[in-house]
Amino acid sequence: FQSEILISYDAGYRQLLTRNLFADVAAFHNRYEKLEGYGNAFFSHITAPIPATLLNVPIANSVDGNTDGIEIAPDWKVARWWELKGNYSYLHIKTQPRPQFAGGIAQVNATSYNGTSPHRQTTAQSYMDFPHGFDFNLDYRFVSRIPAQKVGGYQTADADVGWKVNRNWQFSVTGRNLLQPQHQEFNGDNGNRVGIRRAVYARLTWSGSSR
């Protein structure tokens, strides 16, 4: 087994469009060679201590491929007390068996690579700071499906309300994954889908000087 090879091209542009609006755009193209996969399977026979026929599936550098993507991240300072942030990313993956492994089990590896990452992801965040130490933050997320793991796309949101009681004490209430009771994000090692549940919790924090 040899080291995998990556040749990566990245380009980006950042611009302060107005005094309060910032934009960041980035694109990339990655070329992968000799990705990990399985080689061509073959049978072998043994006679001792017990006669048997073995199916051998070796690890090999059996897959090549490309990834292309773009990411857009605006940041808008709506007011002195309110900031909005967003992010949109698109990812396209195309892999295929290397010529010497075409038609074999390496095709399964290529299909898995192609479908193990979501193609689209979106986030939107709102940060608000109010008088008397109060703040209110929202976080929305959308992730498209993961075909290779048969996990559907999902959208969810978090919310956080905080109160800075004084210089040392802060109290907050946080809700996670609020838009549905639970959703699947990926499969576990045993092949079962992992469900992320809705959760709400409170937190009281004390911080002080070590002097």
C-alpha atoms as a printed R data frame, in Angstrom:
    type eleno elety resid chain resno       x       y       z
1   ATOM     1    CA   PHE     A     1   0.000   0.000   0.000
2   ATOM     2    CA   GLN     A     2   1.374   3.417  -1.035
3   ATOM     3    CA   SER     A     3   0.753   6.938   0.205
4   ATOM     4    CA   GLU     A     4  -2.323   8.645  -1.187
5   ATOM     5    CA   ILE     A     5  -1.686  11.694  -3.400
6   ATOM     6    CA   LEU     A     6  -3.559  15.021  -3.334
7   ATOM     7    CA   ILE     A     7  -3.066  18.013  -5.634
8   ATOM     8    CA   SER     A     8  -5.228  20.916  -4.420
9   ATOM     9    CA   TYR     A     9  -6.150  24.239  -6.032
10  ATOM    10    CA   ASP     A    10  -7.838  26.970  -3.961
11  ATOM    11    CA   ALA     A    11  -8.962  30.496  -4.799
12  ATOM    12    CA   GLY     A    12 -10.797  33.006  -2.669
13  ATOM    13    CA   TYR     A    13 -12.006  36.598  -2.542
14  ATOM    14    CA   ARG     A    14 -12.786  38.717   0.510
15  ATOM    15    CA   GLN     A    15 -14.324  42.145   0.366
16  ATOM    16    CA   LEU     A    16 -15.810  44.674   2.757
17  ATOM    17    CA   LEU     A    17 -18.770  45.653   0.561
18  ATOM    18    CA   THR     A    18 -20.018  48.383   2.871
19  ATOM    19    CA   ARG     A    19 -19.021  49.567   6.316
20  ATOM    20    CA   ASN     A    20 -21.234  46.862   7.859
21  ATOM    21    CA   LEU     A    21 -21.326  44.104   5.202
22  ATOM    22    CA   PHE     A    22 -18.479  41.652   4.612
23  ATOM    23    CA   ALA     A    23 -18.381  38.814   2.039
24  ATOM    24    CA   ASP     A    24 -16.026  35.844   1.673
25  ATOM    25    CA   VAL     A    25 -16.143  33.551  -1.382
26  ATOM    26    CA   ALA     A    26 -13.845  30.551  -1.879
27  ATOM    27    CA   ALA     A    27 -13.643  27.771  -4.467
28  ATOM    28    CA   PHE     A    28 -11.477  24.668  -4.738
29  ATOM    29    CA   HIS     A    29 -10.571  21.745  -6.989
30  ATOM    30    CA   ASN     A    30  -8.843  18.689  -5.529
31  ATOM    31    CA   ARG     A    31  -7.319  15.823  -7.490
32  ATOM    32    CA   TYR     A    32  -6.886  12.560  -5.545
33  ATOM    33    CA   GLU     A    33  -4.835   9.578  -6.695
34  ATOM    34    CA   LYS     A    34  -4.302   6.175  -5.104
35  ATOM    35    CA   LEU     A    35  -7.100   6.444  -2.544
36  ATOM    36    CA   GLU     A    36  -7.568   3.549  -0.166
37  ATOM    37    CA   GLY     A    37  -9.904   0.795  -1.317
38  ATOM    38    CA   TYR     A    38 -10.009  -2.922  -2.034
39  ATOM    39    CA   GLY     A    39  -8.092  -4.698  -4.754
40  ATOM    40    CA   ASN     A    40  -9.307  -7.475  -7.001
41  ATOM    41    CA   ALA     A    41 -10.589 -10.423  -4.976
42  ATOM    42    CA   PHE     A    42  -9.182 -13.901  -5.545
43  ATOM    43    CA   PHE     A    43  -9.577 -17.406  -4.130
44  ATOM    44    CA   SER     A    44  -6.848 -19.490  -2.544
45  ATOM    45    CA   HIS     A    45  -6.926 -23.089  -1.344
46  ATOM    46    CA   ILE     A    46  -5.318 -24.658   1.712
47  ATOM    47    CA   THR     A    47  -5.133 -28.316   2.646
48  ATOM    48    CA   ALA     A    48  -3.846 -28.225   6.245
49  ATOM    49    CA   PRO     A    49  -4.728 -28.353   9.021
50  ATOM    50    CA   ILE     A    50  -8.272 -28.311   7.555
51  ATOM    51    CA   PRO     A    51  -9.001 -28.152   3.814
52  ATOM    52    CA   ALA     A    52 -10.596 -24.833   2.951
53  ATOM    53    CA   THR     A    53 -11.112 -22.260   0.206
54  ATOM    54    CA   LEU     A    54 -10.368 -18.673   1.191
55  ATOM    55    CA   LEU     A    55 -11.702 -15.495  -0.419
56  ATOM    56    CA   ASN     A    56  -8.964 -12.850  -0.316
57  ATOM    57    CA   VAL     A    57  -9.855  -9.142  -0.604
58  ATOM    58    CA   PRO     A    58  -6.623  -7.124  -0.309
59  ATOM    59    CA   ILE     A    59  -6.332  -3.475   0.694
60  ATOM    60    CA   ALA     A    60  -5.074  -1.470  -2.291
61  ATOM    61    CA   ASN     A    61  -4.685   2.021  -3.784
62  ATOM    62    CA   SER     A    62  -7.623   1.319  -6.054
63  ATOM    63    CA   VAL     A    63  -9.519   4.624  -6.423
64  ATOM    64    CA   ASP     A    64  -8.862   8.002  -8.091
65  ATOM    65    CA   GLY     A    65 -11.136  11.019  -8.026
66  ATOM    66    CA   ASN     A    66 -11.880  14.736  -7.939
67  ATOM    67    CA   THR     A    67 -13.721  17.052  -5.577
68  ATOM    68    CA   ASP     A    68 -14.980  20.504  -6.524
69  ATOM    69    CA   GLY     A    69 -16.712  23.014  -4.316
70  ATOM    70    CA   ILE     A    70 -17.545  26.560  -3.412
71  ATOM    71    CA   GLU     A    71 -18.237  28.341  -0.130
72  ATOM    72    CA   ILE     A    72 -19.963  31.708   0.397
73  ATOM    73    CA   ALA     A    73 -19.886  33.367   3.828
74  ATOM    74    CA   PRO     A    74 -21.474  36.827   4.312
75  ATOM    75    CA   ASP     A    75 -21.316  38.776   7.576
76  ATOM    76    CA   TRP     A    76 -23.684  41.695   8.177
77  ATOM    77    CA   LYS     A    77 -23.526  44.019  11.156
78  ATOM    78    CA   VAL     A    78 -27.173  45.125  11.065
79  ATOM    79    CA   ALA     A    79 -26.831  47.351  14.113
80  ATOM    80    CA   ARG     A    80 -24.426  47.882  16.951
81  ATOM    81    CA   TRP     A    81 -26.298  45.230  18.952
82  ATOM    82    CA   TRP     A    82 -27.209  42.790  16.140
83  ATOM    83    CA   GLU     A    83 -25.010  40.720  13.801
84  ATOM    84    CA   LEU     A    84 -26.051  38.213  11.099
85  ATOM    85    CA   LYS     A    85 -23.736  35.547   9.678
86  ATOM    86    CA   GLY     A    86 -24.370  33.011   6.944
87  ATOM    87    CA   ASN     A    87 -22.595  30.218   5.139
88  ATOM    88    CA   TYR     A    88 -23.421  28.171   2.042
89  ATOM    89    CA   SER     A    89 -21.184  25.391   0.738
90  ATOM    90    CA   TYR     A    90 -21.482  23.053  -2.234
91  ATOM    91    CA   LEU     A    91 -19.386  19.921  -2.691
92  ATOM    92    CA   HIS     A    92 -19.231  17.640  -5.738
93  ATOM    93    CA   ILE     A    93 -17.344  14.348  -5.483
94  ATOM    94    CA   LYS     A    94 -16.531  12.071  -8.412
95  ATOM    95    CA   THR     A    95 -14.363   8.993  -7.900
96  ATOM    96    CA   GLN     A    96 -13.748   5.903 -10.002
97  ATOM    97    CA   PRO     A    97 -11.657   2.733  -9.819
98  ATOM    98    CA   ARG     A    98  -8.130   2.975 -11.171
99  ATOM    99    CA   PRO     A    99  -7.805   1.266 -14.589
100 ATOM   100    CA   GLN     A   100  -6.153  -1.885 -13.242
101 ATOM   101    CA   PHE     A   101  -9.029  -2.339 -10.741
102 ATOM   102    CA   ALA     A   102 -11.955  -1.517 -13.055
103 ATOM   103    CA   GLY     A   103 -14.879  -3.899 -12.883
104 ATOM   104    CA   GLY     A   104 -13.949  -5.248  -9.463
105 ATOM   105    CA   ILE     A   105 -14.872  -4.518  -5.882
106 ATOM   106    CA   ALA     A   106 -13.137  -1.122  -6.180
107 ATOM   107    CA   GLN     A   107 -16.326   0.124  -7.838
108 ATOM   108    CA   VAL     A   108 -18.051  -0.320  -4.465
109 ATOM   109    CA   ASN     A   109 -15.376   1.866  -2.860
110 ATOM   110    CA   ALA     A   110 -15.819   4.555  -5.515
111 ATOM   111    CA   THR     A   111 -19.594   4.592  -5.008
112 ATOM   112    CA   SER     A   112 -19.073   4.914  -1.265
113 ATOM   113    CA   TYR     A   113 -16.684   7.862  -1.670
114 ATOM   114    CA   ASN     A   114 -19.162   9.605  -3.977
115 ATOM   115    CA   GLY     A   115 -21.993   9.412  -1.460
116 ATOM   116    CA   THR     A   116 -20.395   9.795   1.981
117 ATOM   117    CA   SER     A   117 -20.536  13.608   2.188
118 ATOM   118    CA   PRO     A   118 -23.499  15.975   1.849
119 ATOM   119    CA   HIS     A   119 -23.478  18.029  -1.359
120 ATOM   120    CA   ARG     A   120 -25.003  21.153   0.211
121 ATOM   121    CA   GLN     A   121 -24.792  22.727   3.649
122 ATOM   122    CA   THR     A   122 -26.243  26.023   4.839
123 ATOM   123    CA   THR     A   123 -26.045  27.878   8.147
124 ATOM   124    CA   ALA     A   124 -27.566  31.168   9.297
125 ATOM   125    CA   GLN     A   125 -26.683  32.749  12.643
126 ATOM   126    CA   SER     A   126 -28.080  35.719  14.532
127 ATOM   127    CA   TYR     A   127 -26.347  37.347  17.516
128 ATOM   128    CA   MET     A   128 -28.176  39.989  19.584
129 ATOM   129    CA   ASP     A   129 -26.816  41.892  22.599
130 ATOM   130    CA   PHE     A   130 -29.454  43.736  24.655
131 ATOM   131    CA   PRO     A   131 -29.137  46.184  27.548
132 ATOM   132    CA   HIS     A   132 -28.680  44.986  31.128
133 ATOM   133    CA   GLY     A   133 -26.470  42.033  30.115
134 ATOM   134    CA   PHE     A   134 -29.014  40.045  28.058
135 ATOM   135    CA   ASP     A   135 -28.181  38.302  24.780
136 ATOM   136    CA   PHE     A   136 -30.180  36.131  22.370
137 ATOM   137    CA   ASN     A   137 -28.582  33.917  19.706
138 ATOM   138    CA   LEU     A   138 -30.104  31.728  16.969
139 ATOM   139    CA   ASP     A   139 -28.381  29.144  14.763
140 ATOM   140    CA   TYR     A   140 -30.135  27.473  11.773
141 ATOM   141    CA   ARG     A   141 -28.568  24.549   9.861
142 ATOM   142    CA   PHE     A   142 -29.484  22.638   6.706
143 ATOM   143    CA   VAL     A   143 -27.540  19.567   5.527
144 ATOM   144    CA   SER     A   144 -28.450  17.600   2.397
145 ATOM   145    CA   ARG     A   145 -28.686  13.817   2.321
146 ATOM   146    CA   ILE     A   146 -25.797  11.304   2.480
147 ATOM   147    CA   PRO     A   147 -26.737   8.678  -0.155
148 ATOM   148    CA   ALA     A   148 -24.078   6.066   0.664
149 ATOM   149    CA   GLN     A   149 -25.313   5.849   4.258
150 ATOM   150    CA   LYS     A   150 -29.015   6.207   3.329
151 ATOM   151    CA   VAL     A   151 -29.297   9.220   5.619
152 ATOM   152    CA   GLY     A   152 -31.786  11.870   4.524
153 ATOM   153    CA   GLY     A   153 -31.221  15.600   4.567
154 ATOM   154    CA   TYR     A   154 -32.279  17.554   7.623
155 ATOM   155    CA   GLN     A   155 -32.696  21.055   8.968
156 ATOM   156    CA   THR     A   156 -32.624  22.131  12.563
157 ATOM   157    CA   ALA     A   157 -31.940  25.119  14.802
158 ATOM   158    CA   ASP     A   158 -30.441  26.061  18.163
159 ATOM   159    CA   ALA     A   159 -31.379  28.954  20.438
160 ATOM   160    CA   ASP     A   160 -29.572  30.482  23.387
161 ATOM   161    CA   VAL     A   161 -30.701  33.145  25.888
162 ATOM   162    CA   GLY     A   162 -28.094  34.518  28.271
163 ATOM   163    CA   TRP     A   163 -27.987  36.992  31.127
164 ATOM   164    CA   LYS     A   164 -24.774  38.430  32.543
165 ATOM   165    CA   VAL     A   165 -25.920  38.970  36.115
166 ATOM   166    CA   ASN     A   166 -22.756  40.809  37.127
167 ATOM   167    CA   ARG     A   167 -19.025  40.739  36.460
168 ATOM   168    CA   ASN     A   168 -18.664  37.196  37.814
169 ATOM   169    CA   TRP     A   169 -21.964  35.409  37.205
170 ATOM   170    CA   GLN     A   170 -23.707  34.460  33.961
171 ATOM   171    CA   PHE     A   171 -26.908  32.438  33.468
172 ATOM   172    CA   SER     A   172 -28.106  30.929  30.170
173 ATOM   173    CA   VAL     A   173 -30.777  28.622  28.767
174 ATOM   174    CA   THR     A   174 -29.957  26.712  25.572
175 ATOM   175    CA   GLY     A   175 -32.060  24.615  23.207
176 ATOM   176    CA   ARG     A   176 -30.439  22.266  20.677
177 ATOM   177    CA   ASN     A   177 -31.987  20.673  17.566
178 ATOM   178    CA   LEU     A   178 -35.338  22.312  18.208
179 ATOM   179    CA   LEU     A   179 -37.160  21.800  14.895
180 ATOM   180    CA   GLN     A   180 -37.929  18.092  15.404
181 ATOM   181    CA   PRO     A   181 -37.776  15.519  18.231
182 ATOM   182    CA   GLN     A   182 -34.760  13.845  16.613
183 ATOM   183    CA   HIS     A   183 -32.971  13.474  13.287
184 ATOM   184    CA   GLN     A   184 -30.294  11.259  11.734
185 ATOM   185    CA   GLU     A   185 -26.899  12.685  10.766
186 ATOM   186    CA   PHE     A   186 -24.760   9.601  10.027
187 ATOM   187    CA   ASN     A   187 -24.462   5.840  10.530
188 ATOM   188    CA   GLY     A   188 -22.572   4.266  13.403
189 ATOM   189    CA   ASP     A   189 -19.831   1.657  13.109
190 ATOM   190    CA   ASN     A   190 -22.417  -1.100  13.437
191 ATOM   191    CA   GLY     A   191 -24.422   0.240  10.491
192 ATOM   192    CA   ASN     A   192 -27.250   1.646  12.624
193 ATOM   193    CA   ARG     A   193 -28.316   5.220  12.058
194 ATOM   194    CA   VAL     A   194 -27.322   7.625  14.838
195 ATOM   195    CA   GLY     A   195 -30.197   9.813  16.034
196 ATOM   196    CA   ILE     A   196 -29.548  13.267  17.474
197 ATOM   197    CA   ARG     A   197 -32.297  14.258  19.915
198 ATOM   198    CA   ARG     A   198 -33.733  17.611  20.871
199 ATOM   199    CA   ALA     A   199 -32.248  18.923  24.127
200 ATOM   200    CA   VAL     A   200 -32.758  21.884  26.471
201 ATOM   201    CA   TYR     A   201 -30.494  22.766  29.381
202 ATOM   202    CA   ALA     A   202 -29.601  25.641  31.700
203 ATOM   203    CA   ARG     A   203 -26.153  26.741  32.783
204 ATOM   204    CA   LEU     A   204 -24.841  28.948  35.573
205 ATOM   205    CA   THR     A   205 -21.249  30.115  35.154
206 ATOM   206    CA   TRP     A   206 -18.951  31.830  37.609
207 ATOM   207    CA   SER     A   207 -15.675  33.409  36.541
208 ATOM   208    CA   GLY     A   208 -13.266  35.438  38.633
209 ATOM   209    CA   SER     A   209  -9.720  36.662  38.889
210 ATOM   210    CA   SER     A   210  -7.013  34.354  40.253
211 ATOM   211    CA   ARG     A   211  -5.510  37.231  42.215
